[in-house]
């Protein structure tokens, strides 16, 4: 079992303040429209829930689960769909809600899936944008935080299924075996 130290990167208050800000921007842009939020499981579950609460307007929700083959914390471009879109997307305004956009492979595949179903519009909201690690160019329309480096956990985000339950976001440092 690996050992880790962690340091707070974003406090609970900082996260909720930023999520409220994102919700205000999204409400302003979509109020009165037929908005479908598609969350990318599993890491998005806390962010998605807070975002929908702060949006405080009628929206429809659906979830997808995608896995990319890779080793440990590294992603690869080979993305597999474990759970696809169930709601009708045709003619709808769709907002993809991601926890982290890292290499961009996951969002890229998802945007292509949604485009193939003839959505009226597609935008992306990410709690964390790791732009420096991007391998494929994907548009992010609403960004919570930009993170330059490091692996982050908490507020739904995991390392090997650990640390999801924290209310803060931490940077994780491996200290050895
Ligand atoms: P991408 O396809 O490389 O953009 O992968 C994005 C996915 O990788 C996110 O939805 C997360 O599940 C995972 N991920 C990337 N970086 C981190 C991190 O720092 N902490 C936890 N999960 C991460």
Backbone and ligand atoms as CSV (ligand in chain L), in Angstrom:
chain,resi,resn,atom,element,x,y,z
A,1,UNK,N,N,0.850,-1.209,0.000
A,1,UNK,CA,C,0.000,0.000,0.000
A,1,UNK,C,C,0.880,1.252,0.000
A,2,UNK,N,N,0.619,2.136,-0.940
A,2,UNK,CA,C,1.409,3.370,-1.016
A,2,UNK,C,C,0.997,4.340,0.073
A,3,UNK,N,N,1.943,5.175,0.518
A,3,UNK,CA,C,1.627,6.215,1.499
A,3,UNK,C,C,1.639,7.573,0.821
A,4,UNK,N,N,0.768,8.453,1.337
A,4,UNK,CA,C,0.650,9.768,0.734
A,4,UNK,C,C,0.645,10.856,1.800
A,5,UNK,N,N,1.117,12.049,1.425
A,5,UNK,CA,C,0.801,13.242,2.201
A,5,UNK,C,C,-0.071,14.093,1.283
A,6,UNK,N,N,-0.883,14.949,1.895
A,6,UNK,CA,C,-1.756,15.781,1.061
A,6,UNK,C,C,-1.805,17.186,1.634
A,7,UNK,N,N,-1.928,18.161,0.770
A,7,UNK,CA,C,-2.087,19.534,1.246
A,7,UNK,C,C,-3.308,20.161,0.588
A,8,UNK,N,N,-4.003,21.003,1.347
A,8,UNK,CA,C,-5.230,21.612,0.827
A,8,UNK,C,C,-4.885,22.535,-0.328
A,9,UNK,N,N,-5.583,22.328,-1.427
A,9,UNK,CA,C,-5.422,23.206,-2.584
A,9,UNK,C,C,-6.602,24.182,-2.646
A,10,UNK,N,N,-7.816,23.662,-2.487
A,10,UNK,CA,C,-9.019,24.505,-2.462
A,10,UNK,C,C,-9.865,24.115,-1.254
A,11,UNK,N,N,-10.175,25.104,-0.420
A,11,UNK,CA,C,-10.987,24.849,0.775
A,11,UNK,C,C,-12.445,24.606,0.364
A,12,UNK,N,N,-13.211,24.118,1.328
A,12,UNK,CA,C,-14.643,23.893,1.093
A,12,UNK,C,C,-15.320,25.204,0.664
A,13,UNK,N,N,-15.008,26.298,1.349
A,13,UNK,CA,C,-15.622,27.592,1.014
A,13,UNK,C,C,-15.221,28.069,-0.376
A,14,UNK,N,N,-13.949,27.871,-0.701
A,14,UNK,CA,C,-13.476,28.307,-2.028
A,14,UNK,C,C,-14.190,27.509,-3.120
A,15,UNK,N,N,-14.356,26.213,-2.888
A,15,UNK,CA,C,-15.023,25.363,-3.896
A,15,UNK,C,C,-16.473,25.802,-4.071
A,16,UNK,N,N,-17.188,25.920,-2.945
A,16,UNK,CA,C,-18.615,26.249,-3.062
A,16,UNK,C,C,-18.821,27.644,-3.652
A,17,UNK,N,N,-17.932,28.569,-3.308
A,17,UNK,CA,C,-18.009,29.921,-3.877
A,17,UNK,C,C,-17.840,29.891,-5.391
A,18,UNK,N,N,-16.892,29.067,-5.835
A,18,UNK,CA,C,-16.639,28.979,-7.282
A,18,UNK,C,C,-17.787,28.266,-7.997
A,19,UNK,N,N,-18.336,27.224,-7.366
A,19,UNK,CA,C,-19.440,26.487,-7.988
A,19,UNK,C,C,-20.658,27.412,-8.111
A,20,UNK,N,N,-20.891,28.234,-7.098
A,20,UNK,CA,C,-21.990,29.219,-7.182
A,20,UNK,C,C,-21.772,30.156,-8.361
A,21,UNK,N,N,-20.546,30.614,-8.533
A,21,UNK,CA,C,-20.216,31.518,-9.647
A,21,UNK,C,C,-20.477,30.862,-10.990
A,22,UNK,N,N,-20.082,29.593,-11.115
A,22,UNK,CA,C,-20.330,28.861,-12.365
A,22,UNK,C,C,-21.826,28.739,-12.612
A,23,UNK,N,N,-22.564,28.422,-11.560
A,23,UNK,CA,C,-24.018,28.261,-11.690
A,23,UNK,C,C,-24.666,29.573,-12.146
A,24,UNK,N,N,-24.190,30.686,-11.628
A,24,UNK,CA,C,-24.749,31.989,-12.055
A,24,UNK,C,C,-24.494,32.223,-13.540
A,25,UNK,N,N,-23.278,31.922,-13.987
A,25,UNK,CA,C,-22.949,32.110,-15.413
A,25,UNK,C,C,-23.824,31.216,-16.291
A,26,UNK,N,N,-23.977,29.966,-15.878
A,26,UNK,CA,C,-24.745,29.004,-16.678
A,26,UNK,C,C,-26.222,29.403,-16.690
A,27,UNK,N,N,-26.737,29.827,-15.536
A,27,UNK,CA,C,-28.155,30.245,-15.477
A,27,UNK,C,C,-28.387,31.443,-16.406
A,28,UNK,N,N,-27.472,32.384,-16.373
A,28,UNK,CA,C,-27.596,33.573,-17.228
A,28,UNK,C,C,-27.638,33.166,-18.711
A,29,UNK,N,N,-26.818,32.193,-19.098
A,29,UNK,CA,C,-26.728,31.800,-20.513
A,29,UNK,C,C,-27.866,30.884,-20.962
A,30,UNK,N,N,-28.437,30.126,-20.045
A,30,UNK,CA,C,-29.402,29.091,-20.463
A,30,UNK,C,C,-30.817,29.301,-19.937
A,31,UNK,N,N,-31.071,30.339,-19.179
A,31,UNK,CA,C,-32.386,30.483,-18.555
A,31,UNK,C,C,-33.484,30.434,-19.622
A,32,UNK,N,N,-34.512,29.613,-19.417
A,32,UNK,CA,C,-35.622,29.507,-20.372
A,32,UNK,C,C,-35.366,28.497,-21.477
A,33,UNK,N,N,-34.162,27.927,-21.517
A,33,UNK,CA,C,-33.854,26.926,-22.553
A,33,UNK,C,C,-34.021,25.512,-22.008
A,34,UNK,N,N,-34.059,24.559,-22.939
A,34,UNK,CA,C,-34.248,23.154,-22.573
A,34,UNK,C,C,-32.863,22.531,-22.343
A,35,UNK,N,N,-32.333,22.779,-21.135
A,35,UNK,CA,C,-30.946,22.408,-20.855
A,35,UNK,C,C,-30.838,20.979,-20.317
A,36,UNK,N,N,-29.944,20.213,-20.939
A,36,UNK,CA,C,-29.633,18.860,-20.462
A,36,UNK,C,C,-28.183,18.850,-19.978
A,37,UNK,N,N,-28.008,18.541,-18.698
A,37,UNK,CA,C,-26.657,18.418,-18.140
A,37,UNK,C,C,-26.234,16.953,-18.210
A,38,UNK,N,N,-25.084,16.692,-18.795
A,38,UNK,CA,C,-24.569,15.322,-18.830
A,38,UNK,C,C,-23.296,15.262,-17.984
A,39,UNK,N,N,-23.384,14.570,-16.857
A,39,UNK,CA,C,-22.252,14.455,-15.932
A,39,UNK,C,C,-21.414,13.230,-16.266
A,40,UNK,N,N,-20.106,13.372,-16.088
A,40,UNK,CA,C,-19.188,12.267,-16.373
A,40,UNK,C,C,-18.794,11.611,-15.054
A,41,UNK,N,N,-19.357,10.414,-14.842
A,41,UNK,CA,C,-19.101,9.679,-13.588
A,41,UNK,C,C,-17.698,9.087,-13.580
A,42,UNK,N,N,-17.095,8.729,-12.418
A,42,UNK,CA,C,-17.681,8.877,-11.095
A,42,UNK,C,C,-17.298,10.206,-10.418
A,43,UNK,N,N,-16.175,10.743,-10.808
A,43,UNK,CA,C,-15.582,11.858,-10.064
A,43,UNK,C,C,-16.446,13.100,-9.961
A,44,UNK,N,N,-17.440,13.222,-10.845
A,44,UNK,CA,C,-18.213,14.460,-10.912
A,44,UNK,C,C,-19.350,14.525,-9.884
A,45,UNK,N,N,-19.576,13.449,-9.130
A,45,UNK,CA,C,-20.848,13.369,-8.401
A,45,UNK,C,C,-21.067,14.505,-7.408
A,46,UNK,N,N,-20.045,14.946,-6.678
A,46,UNK,CA,C,-20.261,16.035,-5.703
A,46,UNK,C,C,-20.431,17.369,-6.413
A,47,UNK,N,N,-19.573,17.636,-7.375
A,47,UNK,CA,C,-19.637,18.877,-8.145
A,47,UNK,C,C,-20.978,18.994,-8.854
A,48,UNK,N,N,-21.407,17.921,-9.486
A,48,UNK,CA,C,-22.661,17.921,-10.246
A,48,UNK,C,C,-23.832,18.261,-9.333
A,49,UNK,N,N,-23.854,17.619,-8.184
A,49,UNK,CA,C,-24.952,17.834,-7.242
A,49,UNK,C,C,-24.993,19.291,-6.768
A,50,UNK,N,N,-23.845,19.851,-6.395
A,50,UNK,CA,C,-23.817,21.252,-5.941
A,50,UNK,C,C,-24.177,22.206,-7.078
A,51,UNK,N,N,-23.680,21.905,-8.267
A,51,UNK,CA,C,-23.963,22.781,-9.416
A,51,UNK,C,C,-25.467,22.834,-9.704
A,52,UNK,N,N,-26.109,21.676,-9.716
A,52,UNK,CA,C,-27.556,21.638,-10.001
A,52,UNK,C,C,-28.335,22.375,-8.913
A,53,UNK,N,N,-27.907,22.230,-7.648
A,53,UNK,CA,C,-28.593,22.932,-6.550
A,53,UNK,C,C,-28.465,24.441,-6.727
A,54,UNK,N,N,-27.263,24.910,-7.036
A,54,UNK,CA,C,-27.050,26.361,-7.179
A,54,UNK,C,C,-27.656,26.909,-8.468
A,55,UNK,N,N,-27.824,26.059,-9.472
A,55,UNK,CA,C,-28.436,26.529,-10.726
A,55,UNK,C,C,-29.855,27.008,-10.472
A,56,UNK,N,N,-30.558,26.248,-9.626
A,56,UNK,CA,C,-31.884,26.680,-9.192
A,56,UNK,C,C,-32.789,27.042,-10.370
A,57,UNK,N,N,-32.789,26.208,-11.399
A,57,UNK,CA,C,-33.702,26.370,-12.541
A,57,UNK,C,C,-33.972,24.979,-13.113
A,58,UNK,N,N,-35.049,24.832,-13.887
A,58,UNK,CA,C,-35.365,23.492,-14.400
A,58,UNK,C,C,-34.288,22.999,-15.369
A,59,UNK,N,N,-33.726,21.844,-15.093
A,59,UNK,CA,C,-32.774,21.218,-16.015
A,59,UNK,C,C,-33.066,19.716,-16.028
A,60,UNK,N,N,-32.623,19.057,-17.090
A,60,UNK,CA,C,-32.690,17.599,-17.124
A,60,UNK,C,C,-31.262,17.084,-16.911
A,61,UNK,N,N,-31.156,15.896,-16.335
A,61,UNK,CA,C,-29.814,15.373,-16.057
A,61,UNK,C,C,-29.662,13.952,-16.592
A,62,UNK,N,N,-28.454,13.665,-17.003
A,62,UNK,CA,C,-28.088,12.306,-17.410
A,62,UNK,C,C,-26.598,12.130,-17.073
A,63,UNK,N,N,-26.150,10.897,-17.094
A,63,UNK,CA,C,-24.752,10.616,-16.747
A,63,UNK,C,C,-24.146,9.629,-17.735
A,64,UNK,N,N,-22.854,9.777,-17.944
A,64,UNK,CA,C,-22.115,8.778,-18.711
A,64,UNK,C,C,-20.953,8.315,-17.849
A,65,UNK,N,N,-20.430,7.175,-18.193
A,65,UNK,CA,C,-19.229,6.692,-17.511
A,65,UNK,C,C,-18.259,6.231,-18.587
A,66,UNK,N,N,-17.103,6.833,-18.590
A,66,UNK,CA,C,-16.102,6.516,-19.604
A,66,UNK,C,C,-14.818,6.103,-18.897
A,67,UNK,N,N,-14.117,5.156,-19.472
A,67,UNK,CA,C,-12.845,4.750,-18.867
A,67,UNK,C,C,-11.767,4.826,-19.932
A,68,UNK,N,N,-10.621,5.384,-19.551
A,68,UNK,CA,C,-9.532,5.369,-20.521
A,68,UNK,C,C,-8.469,4.410,-20.024
A,69,UNK,N,N,-8.041,3.580,-20.942
A,69,UNK,CA,C,-6.972,2.643,-20.587
A,69,UNK,C,C,-5.709,3.431,-20.353
A,70,UNK,N,N,-4.966,3.069,-19.346
A,70,UNK,CA,C,-3.718,3.757,-19.035
A,70,UNK,C,C,-3.186,3.140,-17.768
A,71,UNK,N,N,-2.019,3.577,-17.333
A,71,UNK,CA,C,-1.483,2.996,-16.107
A,71,UNK,C,C,-1.523,4.012,-14.976
A,72,UNK,N,N,-2.009,3.591,-13.815
A,72,UNK,CA,C,-2.042,4.448,-12.624
A,72,UNK,C,C,-2.771,5.745,-12.896
A,73,UNK,N,N,-2.117,6.877,-12.629
A,73,UNK,CA,C,-2.746,8.183,-12.770
A,73,UNK,C,C,-2.663,8.701,-14.207
A,74,UNK,N,N,-2.095,7.920,-15.104
A,74,UNK,CA,C,-1.933,8.391,-16.481
A,74,UNK,C,C,-3.096,7.948,-17.356
A,75,UNK,N,N,-3.533,8.849,-18.232
A,75,UNK,CA,C,-4.635,8.561,-19.134
A,75,UNK,C,C,-4.070,8.189,-20.510
A,76,UNK,N,N,-4.884,7.478,-21.281
A,76,UNK,CA,C,-4.476,7.213,-22.663
A,76,UNK,C,C,-5.622,7.616,-23.569
A,77,UNK,N,N,-5.367,7.660,-24.862
A,77,UNK,CA,C,-6.396,8.103,-25.796
A,77,UNK,C,C,-7.443,7.041,-26.079
A,78,UNK,N,N,-7.292,5.859,-25.529
A,78,UNK,CA,C,-8.204,4.757,-25.818
A,78,UNK,C,C,-9.372,4.782,-24.821
A,79,UNK,N,N,-10.435,5.483,-25.183
A,79,UNK,CA,C,-11.539,5.694,-24.249
A,79,UNK,C,C,-12.662,4.688,-24.518
A,80,UNK,N,N,-13.121,4.053,-23.461
A,80,UNK,CA,C,-14.158,3.023,-23.544
A,80,UNK,C,C,-15.426,3.545,-22.877
A,81,UNK,N,N,-16.589,3.314,-23.485
A,81,UNK,CA,C,-17.857,3.769,-22.904
A,81,UNK,C,C,-18.406,2.660,-22.010
A,82,UNK,N,N,-18.483,2.924,-20.693
A,82,UNK,CA,C,-19.034,1.937,-19.756
A,82,UNK,C,C,-20.524,2.144,-19.573
A,83,UNK,N,N,-20.952,3.405,-19.648
A,83,UNK,CA,C,-22.384,3.736,-19.598
A,83,UNK,C,C,-22.613,4.916,-20.532
A,84,UNK,N,N,-23.486,4.730,-21.495
A,84,UNK,CA,C,-23.713,5.787,-22.488
A,84,UNK,C,C,-24.852,6.719,-22.103
A,85,UNK,N,N,-25.171,7.642,-23.011
A,85,UNK,CA,C,-26.251,8.616,-22.799
A,85,UNK,C,C,-27.592,7.892,-22.935
A,86,UNK,N,N,-28.502,8.146,-22.006
A,86,UNK,CA,C,-29.818,7.509,-22.068
A,86,UNK,C,C,-30.914,8.468,-22.520
A,87,UNK,N,N,-30.784,9.751,-22.152
A,87,UNK,CA,C,-31.807,10.743,-22.513
A,87,UNK,C,C,-31.701,11.085,-23.994
A,88,UNK,N,N,-32.810,11.599,-24.544
A,88,UNK,CA,C,-32.768,12.085,-25.920
A,88,UNK,C,C,-32.005,13.407,-25.968
A,89,UNK,N,N,-31.108,13.507,-26.913
A,89,UNK,CA,C,-30.223,14.667,-27.026
A,89,UNK,C,C,-30.626,15.549,-28.218
A,90,UNK,N,N,-31.300,14.958,-29.171
A,90,UNK,CA,C,-31.639,15.642,-30.416
A,90,UNK,C,C,-32.359,16.963,-30.155
A,91,UNK,N,N,-31.806,18.047,-30.698
A,91,UNK,CA,C,-32.425,19.370,-30.586
A,91,UNK,C,C,-32.254,20.040,-29.233
A,92,UNK,N,N,-31.591,19.388,-28.301
A,92,UNK,CA,C,-31.433,19.952,-26.957
A,92,UNK,C,C,-30.136,20.733,-26.818
A,93,UNK,N,N,-30.139,21.664,-25.857
A,93,UNK,CA,C,-28.901,22.334,-25.475
A,93,UNK,C,C,-28.240,21.474,-24.402
A,94,UNK,N,N,-27.032,21.011,-24.700
A,94,UNK,CA,C,-26.355,20.054,-23.816
A,94,UNK,C,C,-25.128,20.711,-23.175
A,95,UNK,N,N,-25.026,20.526,-21.873
A,95,UNK,CA,C,-23.830,20.983,-21.163
A,95,UNK,C,C,-23.162,19.762,-20.532
A,96,UNK,N,N,-21.958,19.459,-20.994
A,96,UNK,CA,C,-21.180,18.360,-20.426
A,96,UNK,C,C,-20.531,18.859,-19.139
A,97,UNK,N,N,-20.708,18.108,-18.058
A,97,UNK,CA,C,-20.136,18.524,-16.773
A,97,UNK,C,C,-19.072,17.503,-16.358
A,98,UNK,N,N,-17.828,17.969,-16.314
A,98,UNK,CA,C,-16.668,17.111,-16.009
A,98,UNK,C,C,-16.029,17.552,-14.694
A,99,UNK,N,N,-15.457,16.621,-13.978
A,99,UNK,CA,C,-14.672,17.000,-12.800
A,99,UNK,C,C,-13.352,17.638,-13.227
A,100,UNK,N,N,-12.592,16.904,-14.046
A,100,UNK,CA,C,-11.282,17.394,-14.490
A,100,UNK,C,C,-11.123,17.145,-15.984
A,101,UNK,N,N,-10.677,18.144,-16.701
A,101,UNK,CA,C,-10.226,17.895,-18.072
A,101,UNK,C,C,-8.706,17.914,-18.031
A,102,UNK,N,N,-8.131,16.780,-18.356
A,102,UNK,CA,C,-6.684,16.576,-18.223
A,102,UNK,C,C,-6.084,16.489,-19.631
A,103,UNK,N,N,-5.937,15.290,-20.179
A,103,UNK,CA,C,-5.451,15.189,-21.559
A,103,UNK,C,C,-6.501,15.694,-22.554
A,104,UNK,N,N,-7.778,15.617,-22.164
A,104,UNK,CA,C,-8.864,16.040,-23.047
A,104,UNK,C,C,-9.491,14.888,-23.824
A,105,UNK,N,N,-8.899,13.693,-23.753
A,105,UNK,CA,C,-9.411,12.559,-24.532
A,105,UNK,C,C,-10.872,12.243,-24.184
A,106,UNK,N,N,-11.191,12.240,-22.889
A,106,UNK,CA,C,-12.539,11.854,-22.467
A,106,UNK,C,C,-13.580,12.821,-23.027
A,107,UNK,N,N,-13.352,14.121,-22.839
A,107,UNK,CA,C,-14.319,15.117,-23.320
A,107,UNK,C,C,-14.415,15.081,-24.841
A,108,UNK,N,N,-13.296,14.853,-25.495
A,108,UNK,CA,C,-13.293,14.800,-26.953
A,108,UNK,C,C,-14.219,13.688,-27.451
A,109,UNK,N,N,-14.106,12.506,-26.859
A,109,UNK,CA,C,-14.951,11.377,-27.252
A,109,UNK,C,C,-16.423,11.698,-26.970
A,110,UNK,N,N,-16.674,12.301,-25.817
A,110,UNK,CA,C,-18.047,12.608,-25.427
A,110,UNK,C,C,-18.679,13.648,-26.363
A,111,UNK,N,N,-17.935,14.669,-26.703
A,111,UNK,CA,C,-18.459,15.688,-27.622
A,111,UNK,C,C,-18.819,15.042,-28.968
A,112,UNK,N,N,-17.964,14.139,-29.418
A,112,UNK,CA,C,-18.252,13.460,-30.698
A,112,UNK,C,C,-19.519,12.610,-30.595
A,113,UNK,N,N,-19.693,11.936,-29.429
A,113,UNK,CA,C,-20.903,11.123,-29.224
A,113,UNK,C,C,-22.153,12.000,-29.281
A,114,UNK,N,N,-22.076,13.164,-28.638
A,114,UNK,CA,C,-23.249,14.056,-28.559
A,114,UNK,C,C,-23.528,14.694,-29.920
A,115,UNK,N,N,-22.474,15.081,-30.623
A,115,UNK,CA,C,-22.642,15.662,-31.968
A,115,UNK,C,C,-23.353,14.680,-32.893
A,116,UNK,N,N,-22.995,13.402,-32.767
A,116,UNK,CA,C,-23.594,12.376,-33.626
A,116,UNK,C,C,-25.092,12.234,-33.375
A,117,UNK,N,N,-25.556,12.718,-32.209
A,117,UNK,CA,C,-26.981,12.614,-31.865
A,117,UNK,C,C,-27.717,13.926,-32.155
A,118,UNK,N,N,-27.060,14.832,-32.869
A,118,UNK,CA,C,-27.700,16.088,-33.322
A,118,UNK,C,C,-28.253,16.968,-32.206
A,119,UNK,N,N,-27.420,17.292,-31.243
A,119,UNK,CA,C,-27.825,18.256,-30.208
A,119,UNK,C,C,-27.937,19.641,-30.844
A,120,UNK,N,N,-28.733,20.515,-30.232
A,120,UNK,CA,C,-28.850,21.894,-30.718
A,120,UNK,C,C,-27.549,22.657,-30.443
A,121,UNK,N,N,-26.986,22.456,-29.246
A,121,UNK,CA,C,-25.712,23.080,-28.903
A,121,UNK,C,C,-25.000,22.198,-27.886
A,122,UNK,N,N,-23.666,22.301,-27.850
A,122,UNK,CA,C,-22.871,21.524,-26.885
A,122,UNK,C,C,-21.834,22.449,-26.266
A,123,UNK,N,N,-21.841,22.516,-24.944
A,123,UNK,CA,C,-20.788,23.250,-24.245
A,123,UNK,C,C,-20.233,22.363,-23.134
A,124,UNK,N,N,-19.094,22.781,-22.589
A,124,UNK,CA,C,-18.423,21.982,-21.569
A,124,UNK,C,C,-18.161,22.831,-20.328
A,125,UNK,N,N,-18.468,22.249,-19.180
A,125,UNK,CA,C,-18.165,22.883,-17.895
A,125,UNK,C,C,-17.237,21.926,-17.136
A,126,UNK,N,N,-16.089,22.421,-16.695
A,126,UNK,CA,C,-15.143,21.579,-15.946
A,126,UNK,C,C,-14.805,22.252,-14.628
A,127,UNK,N,N,-14.860,21.498,-13.559
A,127,UNK,CA,C,-14.463,22.060,-12.265
A,127,UNK,C,C,-12.983,22.416,-12.291
A,128,UNK,N,N,-12.170,21.514,-12.852
A,128,UNK,CA,C,-10.719,21.746,-12.900
A,128,UNK,C,C,-10.212,21.554,-14.325
A,129,UNK,N,N,-9.439,22.520,-14.766
A,129,UNK,CA,C,-8.822,22.458,-16.081
A,129,UNK,C,C,-7.312,22.327,-15.902
A,130,UNK,N,N,-6.784,21.180,-16.351
A,130,UNK,CA,C,-5.323,20.990,-16.328
A,130,UNK,C,C,-4.802,21.219,-17.752
A,131,UNK,N,N,-4.902,22.466,-18.202
A,131,UNK,CA,C,-4.639,22.800,-19.616
A,131,UNK,C,C,-3.240,22.394,-20.068
A,132,UNK,N,N,-2.276,22.442,-19.142
A,132,UNK,CA,C,-0.891,22.163,-19.532
A,132,UNK,C,C,-0.668,20.709,-19.950
A,133,UNK,N,N,-1.604,19.839,-19.569
A,133,UNK,CA,C,-1.438,18.412,-19.902
A,133,UNK,C,C,-2.261,17.995,-21.120
A,134,UNK,N,N,-2.853,18.981,-21.775
A,134,UNK,CA,C,-3.776,18.661,-22.857
A,134,UNK,C,C,-3.081,17.982,-24.039
A,135,UNK,N,N,-3.675,16.900,-24.526
A,135,UNK,CA,C,-3.154,16.203,-25.699
A,135,UNK,C,C,-4.043,16.455,-26.911
A,136,UNK,N,N,-5.322,16.743,-26.653
A,136,UNK,CA,C,-6.251,17.012,-27.750
A,136,UNK,C,C,-6.995,18.301,-27.406
A,137,UNK,N,N,-7.165,19.149,-28.413
A,137,UNK,CA,C,-7.736,20.473,-28.197
A,137,UNK,C,C,-9.253,20.363,-28.003
A,138,UNK,N,N,-9.715,20.662,-26.793
A,138,UNK,CA,C,-11.164,20.632,-26.539
A,138,UNK,C,C,-11.590,21.980,-25.953
A,139,UNK,N,N,-12.781,22.458,-26.336
A,139,UNK,CA,C,-13.245,23.739,-25.801
A,139,UNK,C,C,-13.779,23.571,-24.384
A,140,UNK,N,N,-13.400,24.468,-23.478
A,140,UNK,CA,C,-14.025,24.472,-22.144
A,140,UNK,C,C,-14.667,25.833,-21.966
A,141,UNK,N,N,-15.992,25.823,-21.830
A,141,UNK,CA,C,-16.749,27.074,-21.815
A,141,UNK,C,C,-16.890,27.646,-20.408
A,142,UNK,N,N,-16.927,26.775,-19.402
A,142,UNK,CA,C,-17.038,27.217,-18.002
A,142,UNK,C,C,-15.979,26.459,-17.195
A,143,UNK,N,N,-15.044,27.193,-16.608
A,143,UNK,CA,C,-13.958,26.560,-15.850
A,143,UNK,C,C,-14.012,26.984,-14.394
A,144,UNK,N,N,-13.959,26.003,-13.490
A,144,UNK,CA,C,-13.929,26.318,-12.065
A,144,UNK,C,C,-12.564,26.821,-11.647
A,145,UNK,N,N,-11.572,25.948,-11.741
A,145,UNK,CA,C,-10.208,26.279,-11.345
A,145,UNK,C,C,-9.228,25.777,-12.400
A,146,UNK,N,N,-8.163,26.537,-12.611
A,146,UNK,CA,C,-7.058,26.059,-13.447
A,146,UNK,C,C,-5.991,25.491,-12.516
A,147,UNK,N,N,-5.551,24.275,-12.806
A,147,UNK,CA,C,-4.496,23.651,-11.996
A,147,UNK,C,C,-3.347,23.298,-12.929
A,148,UNK,N,N,-2.167,23.797,-12.619
A,148,UNK,CA,C,-1.039,23.613,-13.536
A,148,UNK,C,C,-0.408,22.241,-13.432
A,149,UNK,N,N,-0.214,21.778,-12.213
A,149,UNK,CA,C,0.455,20.465,-12.095
A,149,UNK,C,C,0.002,19.746,-10.830
A,150,UNK,N,N,0.339,18.468,-10.772
A,150,UNK,CA,C,0.019,17.668,-9.597
A,150,UNK,C,C,-1.254,16.869,-9.773
A,151,UNK,N,N,-1.431,15.893,-8.894
A,151,UNK,CA,C,-2.621,15.053,-8.907
A,151,UNK,C,C,-3.496,15.479,-7.740
A,152,UNK,N,N,-4.776,15.704,-7.994
A,152,UNK,CA,C,-5.660,16.233,-6.951
A,152,UNK,C,C,-6.745,15.224,-6.578
A,153,UNK,N,N,-7.154,15.260,-5.314
A,153,UNK,CA,C,-8.176,14.341,-4.807
A,153,UNK,C,C,-9.138,15.097,-3.893
A,154,UNK,N,N,-10.250,14.439,-3.601
A,154,UNK,CA,C,-11.258,15.036,-2.725
A,154,UNK,C,C,-12.383,15.661,-3.521
A,155,UNK,N,N,-13.508,15.969,-2.845
A,155,UNK,CA,C,-14.689,16.551,-3.486
A,155,UNK,C,C,-15.089,15.676,-4.694
A,156,UNK,N,N,-15.086,14.358,-4.455
A,156,UNK,CA,C,-15.484,13.407,-5.502
A,156,UNK,C,C,-14.327,12.802,-6.271
A,157,UNK,N,N,-13.191,13.481,-6.260
A,157,UNK,CA,C,-12.050,13.017,-7.061
A,157,UNK,C,C,-11.242,11.984,-6.290
A,158,UNK,N,N,-10.798,10.958,-6.984
A,158,UNK,CA,C,-10.112,9.867,-6.290
A,158,UNK,C,C,-8.712,9.626,-6.807
A,159,UNK,N,N,-7.962,8.880,-6.004
A,159,UNK,CA,C,-6.791,8.168,-6.508
A,159,UNK,C,C,-7.044,6.713,-6.135
A,160,UNK,N,N,-7.220,5.871,-7.143
A,160,UNK,CA,C,-7.461,4.459,-6.882
A,160,UNK,C,C,-8.636,4.262,-5.913
A,161,UNK,N,N,-9.707,5.001,-6.136
A,161,UNK,CA,C,-10.953,4.938,-5.337
A,161,UNK,C,C,-10.808,5.459,-3.906
A,162,UNK,N,N,-9.680,6.055,-3.561
A,162,UNK,CA,C,-9.526,6.647,-2.230
A,162,UNK,C,C,-9.775,8.150,-2.301
A,163,UNK,N,N,-10.077,8.725,-1.153
A,163,UNK,CA,C,-10.119,10.181,-0.917
A,163,UNK,C,C,-11.335,10.920,-1.485
A,164,UNK,N,N,-12.297,10.222,-2.075
A,164,UNK,CA,C,-13.424,10.916,-2.713
A,164,UNK,C,C,-14.248,11.716,-1.710
A,165,UNK,N,N,-14.286,11.280,-0.451
A,165,UNK,CA,C,-15.260,11.817,0.498
A,165,UNK,C,C,-14.868,13.168,1.095
A,166,UNK,N,N,-13.652,13.620,0.888
A,166,UNK,CA,C,-13.240,14.906,1.469
A,166,UNK,C,C,-14.060,16.060,0.897
A,167,UNK,N,N,-14.338,17.061,1.729
A,167,UNK,CA,C,-15.083,18.231,1.248
A,167,UNK,C,C,-14.155,19.268,0.625
A,168,UNK,N,N,-12.847,19.112,0.829
A,168,UNK,CA,C,-11.858,20.016,0.238
A,168,UNK,C,C,-11.183,19.286,-0.934
A,169,UNK,N,N,-10.436,20.045,-1.719
A,169,UNK,CA,C,-9.605,19.422,-2.765
A,169,UNK,C,C,-8.147,19.531,-2.320
A,170,UNK,N,N,-7.439,18.409,-2.427
A,170,UNK,CA,C,-6.050,18.315,-1.969
A,170,UNK,C,C,-5.121,17.958,-3.123
A,171,UNK,N,N,-3.882,18.406,-3.020
A,171,UNK,CA,C,-2.830,17.883,-3.893
A,171,UNK,C,C,-2.202,16.703,-3.163
A,172,UNK,N,N,-1.991,15.634,-3.927
A,172,UNK,CA,C,-1.499,14.396,-3.328
A,172,UNK,C,C,-0.018,14.220,-3.629
A,173,UNK,N,N,0.753,13.865,-2.591
A,173,UNK,CA,C,2.174,13.589,-2.795
A,173,UNK,C,C,2.455,12.165,-2.314
A,174,UNK,N,N,3.053,11.368,-3.181
A,174,UNK,CA,C,3.386,9.997,-2.804
A,174,UNK,C,C,4.673,10.010,-1.987
A,175,UNK,N,N,4.668,9.284,-0.861
A,175,UNK,CA,C,5.865,9.300,-0.006
A,175,UNK,C,C,6.607,7.968,0.001
A,176,UNK,N,N,6.137,6.997,-0.764
A,176,UNK,CA,C,6.841,5.716,-0.845
A,176,UNK,C,C,5.959,4.567,-0.432
A,177,UNK,N,N,6.531,3.377,-0.443
A,177,UNK,CA,C,5.758,2.152,-0.191
A,177,UNK,C,C,5.729,1.843,1.306
L,1,LIG,P1,P,-8.692,13.039,-19.602
L,1,LIG,O1,O,-9.343,12.140,-20.599
L,1,LIG,O2,O,-7.200,12.825,-19.541
L,1,LIG,O3,O,-9.032,14.487,-19.793
L,1,LIG,O4,O,-9.174,12.497,-18.221
L,1,LIG,C1,C,-9.995,13.140,-17.374
L,1,LIG,C2,C,-10.315,12.207,-16.244
L,1,LIG,O5,O,-9.119,11.722,-15.612
L,1,LIG,C3,C,-11.057,12.977,-15.149
L,1,LIG,O6,O,-12.449,12.899,-15.364
L,1,LIG,C4,C,-10.614,12.253,-13.909
L,1,LIG,O7,O,-11.456,11.161,-13.663
L,1,LIG,C5,C,-9.234,11.740,-14.224
L,1,LIG,N1,N,-8.216,12.631,-13.665
L,1,LIG,C6,C,-7.324,13.391,-14.338
L,1,LIG,N2,N,-6.534,14.073,-13.479
L,1,LIG,C7,C,-6.948,13.743,-12.242
L,1,LIG,C8,C,-6.544,14.168,-10.916
L,1,LIG,O8,O,-5.636,14.983,-10.696
L,1,LIG,N3,N,-7.236,13.612,-9.878
L,1,LIG,C9,C,-8.240,12.723,-10.047
L,1,LIG,N4,N,-8.660,12.334,-11.261
L,1,LIG,C10,C,-8.019,12.827,-12.355
